[in-house]
Amino acid sequence: MKILIDARTFGTRPSGIGIYAYNFLCGILQDFEVILVTDLSTSSEMQNLKKKGVRIIEYGKEVYRSSGVFAYFRFVRKILREEQPELFWEPNILVPIALSGFHGKTVITIHDMFPVTMPQYFGAKYSTYFKFMLKRTLRRTDLILYNSYETKNETEQFFPRAKNVENHVLYIIIPKASYEGEISDDGYFLYIGNVEKRKGVDILLSAYAEYAEKGGTKKLVIAGKKRGEADVDAALDELARKYPQQFTYKGYVTDEEKNALYAHAGTVLFQSRAEGFGLCVIEAMQFGKKVLASDLSIFREIVGDVVNYFPLSGGAEALSEAMTKEFAAPDLSKYEEVMSRYYPETLVPRLVEVLDKAAGK
């Protein structure tokens, strides 16, 4: 069976959605004839797929969230008309134009409803665009893949039409970490992820400032891409100025650098206000690390009670107080039980079965 996948989310610098698509794609290569369509293909993930002989069709220029997306999807439609795969998979939720002339089935993945549930972090214009385009997309979709039951429930609450579309919760593949170095507890707090308010980074920065002012001596390391929120960036700079020996901001890090940070961390922090899944929690667990997370229902869904929580409603004060506590070492057997739910050998066979059924195989 032939499946064409929009791979734009990992064509250059992979996003979280891009890594989701890439990991599933690697798992299904032996089961399907896979063709990728993308804007550019310069990432290491793309180079790896080229070596494996995957056919990649490039648009030829980078596409951003703008009117350029419509031109890109006209290109995708052209390729679909030429290739006529049994399935077209859009991992990035929205299909902004009708795919006329394509006779196969369309699959989308819905990762979260944040433009609807948390529009303050996306802006009114994009939130309106998202709602309008998702309504259109759902009319053109034959199968929905959700990354959690929470996302499924929120989608069906705001877009009842989704209930009438074939759908499955498949979670996210999290391959076992590839790290050969030493794993130790060097005592520092670690946060890895986008530096933005939706991820609660403003809470973290305030909490750590309070922690340090009260005499806390554990260091804090933050790694991740800034999202251009001026007040968060200013707070980041202020913390670096005030506590240069205790606080380090690494910026965007490679997988190798990320794994090294996990390997030597003491406690990994996740103070998010909202998550569609919570990939980094599982990543930290792979290194046997203590985890302190906000008490989001999505974290409860994916890892249960094997990690530590603080009340998000208590804000920076609650996190700062939690940072002074000494948590017990995690039960690694319980960690492994949770992590096994997200390994490729668990999720890939389910995806293959779902895609075969969608194509009528």
C-alpha positions in Angstrom: 0.0 0.0 0.0 1.2 3.5 -0.9 1.0 6.3 1.7 2.0 9.9 1.2 3.0 11.9 4.3 3.4 15.6 4.7 6.8 15.8 6.3 7.2 19.6 6.5 7.3 19.5 10.3 10.7 17.7 10.3 12.1 18.9 6.9 14.5 21.4 8.5 14.5 21.8 12.3 12.0 19.3 13.6 9.2 20.4 15.9 7.6 18.2 18.5 5.0 17.2 15.9 7.8 16.5 13.4 9.5 14.1 15.8 6.1 12.4 16.4 5.7 11.9 12.7 9.3 10.8 12.1 9.2 8.1 14.8 6.0 6.6 13.5 7.3 6.9 9.9 10.4 4.9 10.8 8.2 2.2 12.3 6.0 1.7 9.2 8.6 1.8 6.5 8.7 -2.0 6.2 4.9 -2.2 6.0 4.1 0.5 3.4 5.5 2.2 0.3 6.1 5.6 1.9 6.5 8.9 -0.1 7.3 12.1 1.7 6.3 15.6 0.5 8.0 18.6 2.3 9.1 22.1 1.8 12.8 21.4 2.3 14.7 18.3 3.5 17.9 19.4 5.2 17.4 17.9 8.7 19.4 14.9 10.0 16.1 13.0 10.1 15.5 13.6 6.4 19.1 12.6 5.6 18.6 9.3 7.5 15.4 8.6 5.5 17.2 9.3 2.2 19.8 6.8 3.1 17.0 4.3 3.7 15.8 4.9 0.2 12.6 6.8 1.0 11.4 9.0 -1.8 11.2 12.6 -0.9 9.5 15.3 -3.0 10.5 18.9 -2.2 8.5 22.0 -2.7 11.8 23.9 -2.9 11.5 26.7 -0.4 10.7 27.0 3.3 7.1 27.5 4.3 6.0 29.5 7.3 2.6 29.9 9.0 1.2 32.4 6.4 -0.4 32.5 3.0 2.6 30.5 1.8 0.9 27.4 3.4 -1.9 27.6 0.8 0.6 27.6 -2.1 2.4 24.7 -0.4 -0.8 22.7 -0.1 -1.6 23.3 -3.8 1.7 21.7 -4.5 0.8 18.8 -2.2 -2.5 18.4 -4.0 -0.6 18.2 -7.3 1.6 15.4 -6.0 -1.4 13.5 -4.6 -3.1 13.7 -8.0 0.0 12.3 -9.7 0.8 9.6 -7.2 -2.8 8.6 -6.1 -1.7 6.9 -2.9 -4.3 4.9 -0.9 -3.7 7.3 2.0 -2.5 10.8 2.6 -1.4 11.6 6.2 -1.3 15.1 7.5 0.4 15.0 11.0 0.1 18.7 11.5 -3.7 18.8 12.0 -4.9 21.2 9.3 -5.6 20.6 5.6 -6.4 24.2 4.4 -7.6 23.4 0.8 -9.8 20.7 -0.8 -7.7 17.8 -2.2 -9.8 17.5 -5.3 -8.5 14.9 -7.8 -7.1 12.7 -5.1 -9.1 9.5 -4.7 -7.6 8.0 -1.6 -8.4 8.5 2.1 -7.1 11.4 4.3 -5.7 10.9 7.8 -4.9 13.7 10.2 -3.3 13.8 13.6 -4.8 16.1 16.3 -2.2 16.9 19.0 -4.0 19.5 21.1 -6.8 22.2 21.1 -4.6 25.0 22.5 -5.6 27.6 19.8 -9.1 27.1 21.1 -8.6 26.4 24.8 -5.7 28.9 25.3 -6.0 31.5 22.6 -4.0 34.1 24.7 -0.9 32.2 23.6 -1.7 32.2 19.9 -3.4 35.5 19.2 -7.0 36.1 18.1 -6.2 35.9 14.4 -4.6 32.5 14.4 -7.2 31.1 16.9 -9.9 32.2 14.5 -8.0 30.7 11.5 -7.5 27.4 13.4 -11.2 27.0 14.3 -12.3 27.8 10.8 -9.7 25.5 9.1 -10.3 22.6 11.5 -14.0 22.7 10.7 -13.1 22.5 7.0 -10.5 19.8 7.6 -12.9 17.6 9.5 -15.3 17.6 6.6 -12.5 16.2 4.4 -11.0 13.7 6.8 -11.6 9.9 6.9 -9.5 9.1 10.0 -8.3 11.0 13.0 -5.4 10.0 15.1 -5.2 11.5 18.6 -2.1 11.6 20.9 -4.2 11.3 24.1 -7.7 10.8 25.4 -7.6 14.3 26.7 -7.0 15.7 23.2 -9.8 13.5 21.8 -12.3 14.7 24.5 -11.4 18.4 24.0 -11.7 18.1 20.2 -15.1 16.4 20.4 -16.3 19.0 22.9 -15.5 22.0 20.7 -16.0 20.2 17.3 -18.8 17.7 17.6 -18.4 16.7 14.0 -15.2 14.9 15.0 -17.3 12.3 16.8 -18.6 11.1 13.4 -15.1 10.5 12.0 -13.3 7.2 12.5 -10.7 7.8 15.2 -8.1 6.2 17.4 -5.9 7.3 20.4 -2.4 6.1 19.6 -0.3 8.2 21.9 3.3 9.1 20.9 6.2 6.9 20.1 9.2 7.5 22.4 12.2 5.5 21.3 14.6 4.4 24.0 17.2 7.1 24.6 20.5 6.6 22.8 23.1 7.6 25.4 26.3 5.8 26.2 27.8 8.2 28.7 27.7 8.1 32.5 24.4 8.8 34.3 24.8 10.6 37.6 22.9 13.0 39.9 24.8 16.3 39.7 22.1 18.0 41.8 20.8 20.6 39.4 17.2 21.3 38.4 16.5 21.0 34.6 13.8 22.2 32.3 13.9 21.3 28.6 11.3 22.7 26.2 10.1 25.8 24.6 10.7 29.0 26.6 7.2 30.4 26.8 4.3 31.1 29.2 2.2 28.2 27.9 5.0 25.9 29.2 5.0 27.8 32.5 8.5 29.2 32.1 7.4 32.4 33.7 6.3 30.4 36.8 9.6 28.5 36.8 11.7 31.7 36.7 9.8 33.4 39.5 9.8 30.2 41.5 13.6 29.8 41.2 14.2 33.4 42.0 12.2 32.9 45.2 14.0 29.6 45.9 17.4 31.3 45.5 16.5 34.3 47.6 15.6 32.0 50.5 19.0 30.4 50.3 18.4 27.5 47.9 21.7 26.4 46.3 20.8 23.9 43.7 21.5 25.2 40.2 18.9 25.6 37.5 19.5 24.8 33.8 17.0 25.7 31.1 17.4 24.5 27.5 15.0 25.3 24.7 14.0 27.8 22.0 12.7 31.2 23.0 9.3 32.0 21.6 9.7 35.8 21.5 7.6 36.6 24.6 9.3 39.8 25.7 8.4 39.5 29.4 9.6 35.9 29.6 12.8 36.8 27.8 13.4 39.8 30.2 12.8 37.6 33.2 15.3 35.0 31.8 17.9 37.8 31.4 17.3 39.1 34.9 17.7 35.7 36.5 21.0 35.2 34.6 22.2 38.7 35.8 21.2 38.1 39.4 22.4 34.5 39.8 25.2 34.0 37.2 26.7 31.1 39.2 23.5 29.2 39.8 21.5 29.7 36.6 22.3 28.7 33.0 20.3 29.1 29.8 21.5 26.8 27.1 19.3 27.8 24.2 18.3 25.3 21.6 20.2 22.0 22.1 20.8 19.0 19.9 19.6 15.5 20.9 23.1 14.6 22.1 23.3 17.7 24.3 19.8 17.1 25.6 20.5 13.6 26.6 23.7 14.7 28.4 21.7 17.3 30.3 19.1 14.6 31.4 21.9 12.2 32.3 23.4 14.5 34.9 20.3 16.3 36.2 19.0 15.9 39.8 15.3 16.8 39.3 13.6 17.5 36.0 10.9 20.2 36.1 7.7 20.4 34.0 5.6 23.3 35.1 3.4 23.5 32.0 0.0 25.2 32.0 -1.1 22.9 29.1 0.3 19.9 27.2 -1.1 17.8 24.5 1.0 14.8 25.7 4.1 15.6 27.7 6.9 13.9 25.8 9.7 15.3 28.0 8.4 13.6 31.1 8.9 10.2 29.5 12.3 11.3 28.3 13.4 12.2 31.8 12.1 8.9 33.1 14.3 7.1 30.6 17.3 8.4 32.6 15.8 7.4 35.9 15.4 11.0 37.0 13.2 12.4 39.7 10.4 14.4 38.0 8.4 17.3 39.4 5.5 18.3 37.2 2.4 20.6 37.4 -0.7 18.6 38.3 -2.2 18.6 34.8 -4.6 15.8 34.0 -2.6 14.9 30.8 0.4 14.1 33.0 -1.8 11.9 35.1 -3.1 10.2 32.0 0.3 9.3 30.5 2.4 8.5 33.6 -0.1 8.3 36.6 1.4 8.7 40.0 5.0 7.5 39.3 6.2 11.2 39.3 5.9 14.1 41.8 3.4 16.9 41.3 2.8 20.4 42.6 -0.5 22.3 42.4 -0.4 24.6 39.3 -3.1 26.7 41.0 -0.5 27.7 43.6 1.7 29.2 40.9 5.4 30.1 41.5 5.0 29.9 45.3 3.9 26.3 45.2 6.7 25.3 42.8 9.3 27.1 44.9 8.1 25.3 48.0 8.2 22.0 46.1 11.8 22.7 45.0 12.9 22.7 48.6 11.7 19.2 49.2 13.8 16.0 48.9 11.9 13.5 46.8 12.4 9.8 47.1 14.3 8.0 44.4 11.8 6.8 41.7 10.7 3.2 41.4 12.5 2.2 38.2 10.3 -0.9 37.7 7.2 1.4 37.7 9.0 3.8 35.3 9.7 0.9 32.9 6.1 -0.2 33.1 4.9 3.2 32.1 7.5 3.8 29.4 6.8 0.4 27.7 3.4 1.8 26.6 5.1 4.2 24.3 7.8 2.1 22.7 7.8 1.5 18.9 7.1 -2.2 19.4 3.9 -1.3 21.3 2.5 1.4 19.1 3.7 0.7 15.5 1.7 -2.5 15.1 -1.4 -0.7 16.2 -0.8 2.1 13.7 -0.2 -0.4 10.9 -3.5 -2.1 11.7 -5.4 1.2 11.8 -4.0 2.5 8.5 -4.7 -0.9 6.8 -8.3 -0.7 8.0 -8.6 2.9 6.8 -7.4 1.9 3.3 -9.8 -1.0 3.2 -7.1 -3.6 3.4 
